[in-house]
Amino acid sequence: MINRYEPHFDFADEKHEQKRTPAYEIIKTLTPILLVVFGYLGKMSRPFSYGFACLAVLGIYYDPLTKALRWVRMTLHNRAVARGNIKQLRHLSEELTTFLDITINRSDGLQAIVNAISQRSVDLTRNVRLPVADIFHYQGYYLNKRIHEHLSVKHFHDAVTEFYGLVSGYNSFAVSPVFQTLAHEHLLNAHEKSQLNAFQQRWVAFIADYQKFAKELNREFRSRASVSIEIGPPLPLS
């Protein structure tokens, strides 16, 4: 079973190295010597000697040249992947700010819903302990700002990893505790349950969009650590 949290690397180079035979190493070592001998004895024409010299150099530097070409091809591929997915990452980041934003009065936000329930009955939310909203808000604000800048492949990958950490943290320390605490609360009225379930549906849809995005990245990226996907959203209130 493959652990999706383990980095995924391309081991093509190692397999390539394992295929090298002793005969190849002998030929690679003897080729320059034979070139010198044949050239010294004058057994070969000058054009043919030059061609033989080129083949010898190519044989000597075959491994580093092929590794360099593979690295260039992988780098160009990953740049194309990052360019092709930055728009979707920015869209997800903008959407996340609607869940974390505390600078505007959103009646459909989790903080606003819990505050409204608390104003009606403190006992209902006595055991609900939301982390300070500023923590998520400002982390999301600066991450979103950075995502809208020009990103290299590494910085793009790092931004996605940080984005996952923020979404996962908000889900684990803010969203899930509220629903787990109020899941068996019979004093909630129908309107409050409807508001919470509407938020839960939006949150679940957002997580599904992120997971689809992350799975596609893991499929396309080469020689990069896999982006984490697992996030367990809360169940709706019954």
Backbone as a ProteinNet text record, in pm:
[ID]
protein_1_A
[PRIMARY]
MINRYEPHFDFADEKHEQKRTPAYEIIKTLTPILLVVFGYLGKMSRPFSYGFACLAVLGIYYDPLTKALRWVRMTLHNRAVARGNIKQLRHLSEELTTFLDITINRSDGLQAIVNAISQRSVDLTRNVRLPVADIFHYQGYYLNKRIHEHLSVKHFHDAVTEFYGLVSGYNSFAVSPVFQTLAHEHLLNAHEKSQLNAFQQRWVAFIADYQKFAKELNREFRSRASVSIEIGPPLPLS
[TERTIARY]
84.1	0	87.6	57.7	139.1	89.3	178.9	144	146.4	29.7	22.6	99.7	140.5	214.7	364.9	406.2	547.4	582.4	698.3	737.5	746.5	704.8	712.2	824.8	921.5	1035.9	1048.8	1114	1137.5	1270.7	1264.8	1385.6	1438.7	1404.6	1449.1	1601.5	1663.1	1808.5	1875.6	1819.7	1880.1	1866.1	1748.6	1729.4	1823.6	1844.1	1933.1	2075.3	2113.6	2248.4	2264.2	2155.9	2165.7	2181.5	2138.8	2146.4	2285.4	2374.1	2508.5	2582.4	2642.4	2714.3	2863.4	2941.3	3087.6	3146.2	3087.3	3138	3129.8	3019.3	3004.5	3114.6	3144.1	3247.9	3384.6	3409.9	3538.4	3554.1	3446	3450.2	3471.7	3401	3413.2	3555.6	3621.5	3758	3860.6	3839	3937.7	3927.3	3808.2	3788.5	3891.3	3915.9	4017.7	4156.7	4188.3	4319.4	4335.8	4231.7	4237	4246.6	4177.4	4181.3	4323.8	4391.7	4528.4	4620.6	4601.6	4687.8	4669.8	4540.4	4514.3	4559	4537.6	4579.9	4730.8	4799.9	4946.8	5004.1	4943.5	4994	4951.6	4864.5	4823.4	4738.9	4667.9	4587.6	4451.7	4418.2	4284.2	4296.7	4206.3	4204.7	4163.2	4198.9	4169.4	4018.9	3936.2	3791.5	3733.7	3777.2	3726.2	3776.2	3898.7	3953.4	3871.9	3834.2	3751.7	3616	3558.6	3430.4	3442.3	3551.2	3573.8	3594.3	3662.7	3685	3553.4	3465	3333.1	3254.5	3257.4	3188.1	3248.6	3379.6	3445.8	3403.3	3402.8	3360.6	3215.1	3131.6	2991.1	2976	3057.2	3050.8	3094.2	3198	3249.3	3147.1	3083	2992.2	2844.5	2818	2679.6	2589.1	2633.7	2550.6	2520.2	2622.3	2589.3	2505.2	2528.9	2450	2303.2	2278.5	2139.7	2070.2	2144	2085.7	2048.5	2137.6	2110.1	1988.2	1977.8	1861.9	1732.9	1738.4	1618	1577.8	1679.2	1649.3	1585.4	1638.5	1580.7	1438.1	1414.2	1280.3	1182.8	1225.5	1140.6	1111.5	1213.8	1195.2	1095.5	1109.4	1016.1	874.7	863.5	731.9	666.5	742.1	686.5	651	728.1	692.8	559.1	539.5	411.9	296.5	320.2	216.6	180.5	282.4	258.1	182.2	224.4	155.6	9.8	-11.5	-145.2	-240.8	-186.3	-271.8	-275.2	-196.3	-193.2	-328.1	-400	-529.6	-627.9	-627.9	-717.7	-679.2	-548.8	-505.2	-549.6	-537.6	-582	-732.2	-806.9	-952.5	-986.5	-920.5	-944.5	-905.7	-795.1	-750.9	-851.4	-904.9	-1006.1	-1130.7	-1167.6	-1285.6	-1262.7	-1140.6	-1111.2	-1123.3	-1085.8	-1095	-1239.3	-1336.8	-1476.7	-1515.7	-1446.8	-1471.2	-1397.5	-1281.6	-1195.6	-1209.5	-1272	-1274.8	-1354.1	-1291.5	-1358.7	-1377.5	-1339.4	-1348.3	-1483.9	-1564.8	-1696.9	-1801	-1921.5	-2028.8	-2098.7	-2053.7	-2114.6	-2200.4	-2329.4	-2419.7	-2411.7	-2351.2	-2342.5	-2208	-2121.8	-1993.1	-2009	-1917.7	-1928.1	-1924.2	-1833.3	-1821.7	-1951.2	-2009.9	-2133.8	-2249.4	-2257.6	-2366.2	-2355.2	-2233.5	-2213.4	-2240.4	-2197.8	-2223.9	-2373	-2448.1	-2592.5	-2660.2	-2614.8	-2671.2	-2638.4	-2517	-2474.6	-2556.1	-2591.8	-2672.5	-2813	-2863.7	-2996.5	-2990	-2885.5	-2871.8	-2724.5	-2668.2	-2527.1	-2501.5	-2599.7	-2581.7	-2556.6	-2612.7	-2598	-2453.8	-2382.7	-2245	-2140.6	-2181.9	-2089	-1965.8	-1986.8	-1876.9	-1809.7	-1856.2	-1795.1	-1676.9	-1559	-1438.9	-1374.5	-1414.7	-1354.1	-1219.1	-1115.1	-987.5	-1006	-912.4	-920.4	-926.3	-1030.5	-1053.8	-939.7	-871.9	-762.4	-651.6	-629.5	-521	-540.6	-659.7	-688.5	-702.8	-763.9	-788.1	-657.4	-562.6	-439.2	-347.5	-348.8	-270.5	-325.3	-457.9	-519.8	-496.2	-498	-478.6	-339.6	-236.1	-99.1	-67.4	-125.1	-104.7	-170.5	-290.9	-360.4	-283.5	-227.5	-147.3	-25	40.5	159.4	124.4	11.5	-30.9	-56.6	-95.4	-122.9	3.4	118.9	245.3	297.8	408.7	471.7	544.2	513.5	569.4	654.6	770.4	850.1	783.2	834.7	776.7	784.7	899	915.3	820.2	810.9	723.4	576.2	543.3	406.4	375.2	466.4	445.9	437.9	523.9	521.4	390.4	339.8	213.8	97.1	96.2	-9.7	-2.8	119.1	137.2	88.6	122.3	77	-74.4	-128.2	-273.1	-344.7	-293.1	-352.2	-348.3	-233.4	-221.4	-323.2	-349	-447.1	-588.5	-624.2	-757.9	-777.9	-677.6	-686.7	-695.5	-617.1	-619.9	-753.3	-808.3	-938.3	-1047.3	-1037.6	-1136.2	-1128	-1004.4	-984.4	-1008.1	-971.1	-974.4	-1088.3	-1162.2	-1272.7	-1404.4	-1406.5	-1532.6	-1578.4	-1494.2	-1534.4	-1575.8	-1503.2	-1545.2	-1686.1	-1722.6	-1856.4	-1962.9	-1945.1	-2045.7	-2047.3	-1930.9	-1926.4	-1993.8	-1977.5	-2037.5	-2188.2	-2233.6	-2376.2	-2453.4	-2384.9	-2450.5	-2569.2	-2559.1	-2666	-2738	-2727.8	-2792.1	-2936.4	-3030.8	-3172.8	-3235.1	-3161.2	-3216.8	-3197.4	-3126	-3111.7	-3245.2	-3280.5	-3405.5	-3380.1	-3486.7	-3476.9	-3393.3	-3407.2	-3332	-3182.4	-3141.9	-3000.3	-2940.6	-3014.8	-2967.3	-2953	-3048.4	-3043.6	-2920.9	-2890.9	-2772.8	-2643.2	-2633.1	-2513.1	-2497.2	-2606	-2598.2	-2567.6	-2617	-2584	-2434	-2378.9	-2234.8	-2159.6	-2206.5	-2139.6	-2136.8	-2245.2	-2250.8	-2150.7	-2141.7	-2044.8	-1902.3	-1878.9	-1744.8	-1705.7	-1797.9	-1771.7	-1743.5	-1819.9	-1798.4	-1661.6	-1622	-1491.1	-1378.9	-1390.2	-1288.5	-1280.4	-1394.7	-1396.1	-1324.7	-1344.2	-1274.9	-1123.7	-1082.7	-939.3	-881.8	-951.2	-900.4	-888	-982.8	-974.8	-852.7	-830.6	-715.1	-583.8	-575.1	-452.2	-422.6	-525.1	-504.6	-447.8	-498	-449.1	-302.7	-268.3	-128.1	-37	-79	2.1	20	-79	-69.4	26	29	105.9	249.3	271.6	405.9	501.1	626.6	730.7	837.5	877.5	985.4	957.9	831.9	794.1	717.6	733.5	657.8	509.3	434.4	290.7	224.3	125.1	48.4	-54.4	-66	-161.6	-305.1	-390.4	-528.2	-629.1	-596.3	-694.1	-741.6	-871.2	-937.5	-1074	-1106.7	-1236.2	-1335.1	-1422	-1519.8	-1624.9	-1690.1	-1790.6	-1919.4	-1996	-2126.4	-2229.2	-2333.8	-2438.7	-2516.6	-2580.9	-2664.3	-2795.6	-2838.5	-2964.2	-3081.8
-119.2	0	124.1	215.8	336.7	441.9	496.9	604	736.2	800.9	922.9	1037.1	1022.4	1130.9	1117.8	1003.6	988.9	1061	1126	1194	1095.5	1140.9	1058.8	1111.3	1026.2	1067	976.3	1028.6	953.6	880.9	745.6	668.2	616.2	682.8	637.8	640	742	751.9	633.9	592.2	481.9	352.7	329.6	211.3	213.8	334.5	350	309.5	350.1	318	167	101.2	-40.4	-122	-69.9	-142.3	-139.4	-56.2	-47.7	-178.6	-232.7	-359	-332.8	-432.7	-416	-391.6	-454.8	-436	-289.8	-223.5	-81.1	0.9	-28.9	45.9	21.3	-103.1	-134.8	-57.8	-57.5	13.5	162.9	217	359.8	394.5	302.9	327.6	310.2	207.9	177	267.4	327	408.1	519.9	603.1	708.8	651.6	537	476.4	429.6	361.5	314.4	432	539.6	657.8	711.1	720.3	770	676.3	545.6	447.3	454.2	450.8	453.7	586.1	694.1	822.8	830.2	775.8	779.6	694.4	580.3	490.7	533.9	630.8	681.7	584.3	497.4	397.2	451.5	569.7	621.6	755.9	783.5	913.2	1020.7	1144.5	1253.8	1272.2	1278.7	1294.9	1181.8	1059	947	951.8	1002.5	1016.5	1116.7	1227.8	1327.5	1268.7	1192.7	1131	1032.7	955.3	860.5	933	1048.7	1128	1178.4	1223.7	1272.2	1161.8	1042.6	928.6	892.4	904.3	872.8	969.8	1098.9	1199.8	1177.2	1145.5	1119.8	999.5	895.5	778.1	807.8	891.3	925.2	1006.6	1101.3	1192.5	1157.8	1034.7	995.2	1011.7	959.6	965.3	1107.9	1193.1	1329.8	1406.7	1380.4	1450	1407.3	1276.9	1229.6	1274.7	1276.5	1325	1472.4	1549.8	1692.5	1714.3	1636.9	1649.9	1611.3	1504.2	1464.2	1570.7	1632	1737.1	1856.9	1897.2	2010.3	1979.8	1860	1822.2	1820.3	1767.6	1763.9	1905.1	1992.1	2129.9	2204.6	2191.1	2257.1	2203.2	2073.1	2012.6	2067.5	2072.9	2121.2	2269.6	2346.4	2487.8	2500.5	2417	2419.3	2378.5	2281.1	2237.4	2351.4	2419.5	2530.3	2643.8	2677.8	2784.6	2746.4	2619.1	2574.9	2564.1	2560.7	2541.6	2660.9	2764.4	2879.2	2950.7	2954.5	3021	2951.3	2818	2742.8	2759.7	2763.1	2785.7	2922.8	3022.7	3157.4	3161.1	3090.3	3083.8	3018.4	2907.9	2840.9	2930.3	3003.3	3092.7	3205.2	3260.3	3364.7	3310.4	3187.1	3126.5	3100	3059.3	3034.3	3160.3	3275.4	3400.3	3433	3383.3	3408.3	3332.1	3220.8	3146.8	3209.1	3272.9	3322.4	3471.6	3544.2	3690.6	3739.1	3824	3881.2	4031.8	4086.3	4231.3	4274.1	4176.7	4210.2	4131.4	4182.7	4120.6	4015.6	3891.6	3781.5	3700.1	3702.3	3628.2	3477.5	3434.8	3291.4	3232.5	3313.2	3262.7	3186.8	3095.8	3013.2	3097.7	3194.6	3279.7	3356.3	3409.6	3487	3398.7	3277.1	3185.8	3148.6	3113.5	3075.7	3194.7	3313.5	3432.4	3459.3	3441.4	3462.2	3361.2	3235.7	3134.1	3168.2	3215.9	3250.9	3367.1	3462	3575.2	3531	3427.8	3377.3	3294.4	3212.2	3127.7	3095.1	3151.2	3127.4	2980.1	2914.4	2773	2685.1	2724.2	2642.4	2637.9	2745.9	2753.4	2758.5	2721.6	2729.7	2641.3	2525.8	2431	2445.6	2542.2	2565.2	2660.1	2612.8	2694.1	2718.4	2826.6	2863.7	2928.2	2890.3	2961.8	3108.5	3190.4	3331.6	3344	3409.7	3416.4	3485.3	3578	3651.6	3559.6	3447.5	3355.9	3306	3256.9	3204	3316.7	3425.9	3536.1	3591.8	3623.6	3687.1	3587.9	3462.8	3362.7	3347.2	3341.9	3332	3456.5	3573.9	3699.8	3705.8	3677.7	3687.5	3574.4	3457	3347.6	3381.5	3435.5	3474.1	3582.9	3675.4	3781.1	3723.2	3626.6	3565.4	3480.9	3413.4	3328.4	3411.8	3537.1	3623.2	3688.9	3657.3	3704.8	3601.9	3639.1	3544.4	3438.4	3309.9	3200.9	3109.1	3073.6	2969.2	2835.1	2728.7	2596	2558.4	2582.7	2549.5	2630.3	2759.8	2844.3	2810.8	2770.5	2725.3	2600.2	2502.9	2379.3	2407.6	2495.7	2532.3	2601.3	2685.4	2756.4	2658.5	2558.3	2457.1	2379.4	2345.2	2273.9	2358.5	2486.9	2576.6	2595.1	2601	2614.6	2494.2	2374.6	2255.4	2265.1	2307.6	2319.1	2414.7	2525.4	2622.8	2565.8	2503	2444.7	2333.3	2245.6	2135.6	2185	2288.4	2343.5	2408.2	2484.6	2548.4	2442.9	2336.2	2229.4	2157.4	2131.6	2053.2	2132.5	2261.7	2339.2	2440.8	2457.7	2553.7	2489.1	2432.4	2381.5	2255.3	2154.4	2025.5	2035.2	2108.3	2117	2173.9	2271.1	2329.2	2224.2	2151.9	2053.3	1933.1	1894.6	1784.3	1821.1	1945.6	1990.2	2005.5	2058.7	2087.2	1973	1864	1755.2	1697.3	1691.3	1631.8	1736.3	1860.5	1968.9	1986	1955.4	1959.3	2098	2192.3	2326.2	2416.4	2369.5	2448.7	2453.7	2572	2580.3	2546.2	2535.6	2491.5	2588	2718.7	2817.3	2804.3	2783.5	2770.2	2643.8	2535.1	2412.1	2431.4	2502.4	2526.4	2609.5	2711.3	2794.4	2713.1	2633.5	2552.6	2449.4	2387.1	2286.3	2349.5	2471.3	2541.6	2571.9	2613.4	2636.5	2506.1	2398.1	2268.1	2223.7	2246.2	2207.5	2288.6	2418.2	2501.4	2457.6	2424.7	2384.1	2249.1	2155.1	2024.6	2039.8	2123.9	2146.9	2210.1	2301.4	2364.9	2262.5	2177	2074.2	1979.5	1944.2	1856.1	1921.8	2052	2123.7	2122	2143	2139.1	2000.4	1897.2	1761.3	1723.4	1765	1739.7	1809.7	1933	2011.3	1944.5	1900.5	1840.5	1705.7	1626.7	1497.5	1517.5	1619.5	1646.5	1690.5	1771	1812.7	1692.8	1604.7	1486.3	1398.6	1396.7	1316.3	1380.8	1513.5	1583.1	1614	1647.7	1685.7	1567	1594.6	1491.9	1522	1418.4	1428.5	1537.8	1546	1639.6	1564.1	1605.6	1542.7	1558.4	1452	1456.3	1559.7	1628.8	1725.6	1649.7	1684.7	1616.8	1644.9	1545.1	1554.3	1531.4	1445.4	1400.8	1513.3	1541.6	1635.1	1577.6	1558.2	1499.6	1605	1652.8	1755.3	1696.1	1779.5	1729.4	1689.1	1605.4	1565.7	1674.7	1682.2	1782.7	1747.2	1846.2	1824.4	1758.5	1664.6	1594.8	1657.8
0	0	0	-85.5	-99.3	-1.6	76.7	169.1	93.6	86	5.5	66.8	196.6	259.3	236.9	184.3	155.1	25.9	22.4	-101.8	-216.6	-332	-452.6	-539.3	-562.9	-642.4	-763.4	-862.2	-984.6	-972	-970.1	-952.8	-1085.4	-1193.1	-1325.3	-1335.5	-1274	-1282	-1213	-1094.7	-1022.2	-1101.7	-1162.4	-1243.8	-1363.7	-1417.1	-1531.6	-1493.3	-1370	-1325.3	-1306.2	-1255.1	-1227.2	-1354.9	-1468.2	-1593.6	-1655.3	-1602.9	-1658.5	-1636.2	-1739.3	-1730.6	-1720.4	-1670.8	-1666.9	-1805.4	-1908.2	-2044.9	-2085.6	-2048.1	-2081.8	-2016.8	-1890.4	-1820	-1882.8	-1926.9	-1990.5	-2121.4	-2201.7	-2329.9	-2307.2	-2207.5	-2179.8	-2137	-2066.4	-2019.9	-2132	-2216.7	-2320.7	-2443.6	-2465.8	-2586.7	-2600.4	-2498.1	-2514.3	-2541.4	-2476.5	-2496.7	-2641.1	-2692.7	-2831.1	-2928.3	-2896.4	-2982.2	-2994.3	-2880.9	-2880.6	-2959.5	-2938.1	-3006	-3156.3	-3202.5	-3345.7	-3408.5	-3336.9	-3389.2	-3400.8	-3302	-3301.9	-3414.8	-3439.1	-3542.9	-3682.9	-3691.9	-3821.3	-3900.7	-3830.4	-3898.4	-3943.5	-3902.3	-3931.6	-4001.7	-4091.6	-4158.4	-4058.9	-4087.2	-3995.4	-3971.4	-4076.3	-4050.4	-3965.3	-3995.5	-3919.4	-3775.3	-3758.7	-3623.5	-3542.6	-3608.3	-3538.5	-3500	-3591.8	-3560.6	-3446.5	-3448.3	-3340.5	-3207.7	-3214.4	-3093	-3036.2	-3123.1	-3077.4	-3010.7	-3072.2	-3012.6	-2877.3	-2868	-2741.6	-2632	-2666	-2568.2	-2527	-2626.7	-2596.9	-2505.4	-2529.6	-2444.4	-2302.2	-2287.4	-2154.9	-2075.4	-2142.5	-2071.9	-2094.6	-2134.8	-2163.6	-2041.4	-1927.6	-1807.3	-1762	-1742.5	-1698.9	-1800.4	-1930.9	-2032.3	-2027.7	-2017	-2012.7	-1884.4	-1773.2	-1647.9	-1658.8	-1721	-1737.8	-1826.6	-1934.1	-2023.7	-1953.8	-1872.3	-1797.9	-1697.3	-1633.1	-1535.5	-1603.9	-1719.6	-1793.2	-1835.1	-1885.9	-1929.3	-1811.7	-1695.7	-1577.2	-1526.7	-1527.6	-1481.2	-1568.9	-1700.2	-1791.8	-1774.3	-1752.9	-1731.5	-1604.5	-1493.6	-1367.7	-1373.8	-1450.1	-1468.7	-1540.2	-1640.8	-1713.7	-1623.2	-1534.5	-1440	-1345	-1292.3	-1199.7	-1269.1	-1391.7	-1465.9	-1495.6	-1526.3	-1562	-1444.9	-1322	-1204.1	-1109.1	-1137.8	-1046.7	-1042	-1152.4	-1154.7	-1061.9	-1062.5	-975.3	-829.2	-800.6	-663	-613.6	-698.3	-659.7	-636.7	-719	-700.7	-566.4	-533.2	-405.9	-288.5	-304.4	-198.2	-173.8	-283.4	-270.2	-200.6	-234.9	-173	-24.9	9.4	150.4	234.2	177.8	253.3	291.8	215.1	250.8	377.8	404.4	528	645.8	618.2	725.6	751.4	660.7	667.7	788.7	869.7	986.6	971.4	855.1	836.5	781.2	738.2	686.6	764.7	765.7	842.5	756.7	768.2	694.3	790.1	767.3	854.8	833	718.8	690.4	731.3	796.1	843.4	973.9	1000.7	1121.2	1247.3	1250.9	1369.1	1392.9	1286	1299.4	1345.5	1294.7	1333.1	1480.3	1523.7	1663.8	1756	1715.4	1797.2	1809.8	1699.8	1703.4	1795.4	1791	1880.8	2025.4	2048.9	2184.3	2240.2	2156.9	2202.1	2244.1	2179.6	2216.4	2343.3	2353.6	2471.6	2492.4	2598	2627.6	2656.7	2715	2751.3	2628.8	2514.9	2394.8	2346	2362.2	2310.2	2421.3	2541.9	2654.2	2631.4	2570.7	2549.9	2413.1	2333.6	2203.6	2221.1	2187.3	2205.5	2068.2	2006.1	1877.6	1902.4	1826.9	1836.6	1797.1	1836.8	1801.1	1649.4	1599.9	1455.3	1382.1	1450.3	1386.4	1337.5	1407.8	1371	1228.2	1199.3	1065.8	963.3	1007.1	913.9	857.7	945	898.7	827.8	870.1	797.4	655.6	643.5	511.5	427.2	491.5	418.5	355.4	433.6	381.1	284.5	306.6	211.4	77.8	82.1	-39.9	-115.3	-41.6	-103.1	-172.5	-109.3	-167.3	-289.6	-285	-396.7	-521.9	-505.7	-620.7	-676.5	-618.7	-673.9	-774	-841.8	-933.5	-851.5	-876.8	-798	-884.6	-832.6	-896.5	-869.3	-930.7	-908.4	-760.5	-698.8	-556.8	-470.2	-494.9	-414.1	-438.2	-559.6	-588.2	-507.5	-509.3	-434.9	-285.3	-235.1	-93.2	-56.9	-147.3	-121.1	-111.9	-198.3	-193.1	-62	-19.5	106.9	224.8	224.3	331	326	205.2	188.2	250.3	224.9	285.7	437.9	493.1	638	697.2	627.5	676.2	671.3	559.4	545.8	648	661	754.9	898.9	931.3	1066.3	1099.8	1005.6	1028.8	1045	966.4	977	1112.3	1157.3	1279.8	1407	1405.6	1529.1	1536.7	1429.7	1432	1388.2	1268.4	1213.3	1284.8	1289.7	1347.1	1494.4	1581.2	1721.8	1738.7	1655	1665.2	1635.1	1525.5	1486.6	1580.6	1632	1726.5	1858.2	1901.4	2026.9	2014.5	1900.7	1884	1816.7	1786	1712.8	1789.1	1922.1	2002.3	2087.9	2043.7	2118.3	2070.4	2158.9	2121.6	2135.8	2193.4	2212.2	2090.5	1990	1867.4	1794.8	1746.8	1670.4	1523.7	1447.4	1308.3	1223.7	1250	1172.7	1198	1323.4	1357.5	1295.1	1298.8	1235.1	1084.7	1027.2	882.6	845.9	925.3	900	910.6	1016.4	1035.5	924.3	883.4	777.5	641.3	620.9	496.2	491.7	605.7	613.4	590.1	652.5	637.6	491.9	418.6	277.3	194	221.3	149.6	180.4	306.6	349.5	287.2	284.4	224	74.2	7.3	-136.3	-161.3	-75	-88.5	-71.2	30.3	53	-66.5	-123.5	-240.4	-358.7	-376.1	-483.8	-461.5	-335.7	-307.1	-333	-288.1	-304.6	-452	-532.3	-676.6	-735.7	-693.1	-738.1	-696.4	-570.2	-518.4	-584.9	-609	-675.9	-816.5	-885.9	-1020.4	-1016.5	-916.7	-901.9	-876.9	-788.2	-758.2	-881.1	-966.8	-1088.6	-1189.3	-1195	-1297.8	-1256.8	-1129.3	-1086.4	-1092.9	-1127.1	-1132.3	-1028.3	-957.4	-857.3	-755.7	-712.9	-607.8	-500.5	-374.1	-266.2	-292.5	-265.9	-289.5	-198.6	-252.8	-175.7	-92.1	34.2	122.2	78.6	96.7	49.3	161.6	256.2	355	446.6	441.8	531.6	561.5	686.5	723	768.8	680.8	721.9	815.6	896.8	990.6	919.4	986.3	934.1	961.7	881.3	909.5	1036	1090.1	1210.6	1168.9	1248.4	1216.6	1289.8
[MASK]
++++++++++++++++++++++++++++++++++++++++++++++++++++++++++++++++++++++++++++++++++++++++++++++++++++++++++++++++++++++++++++++++++++++++++++++++++++++++++++++++++++++++++++++++++++++++++++++++++++++++++++++++++++++++++++++++++++++++++++++

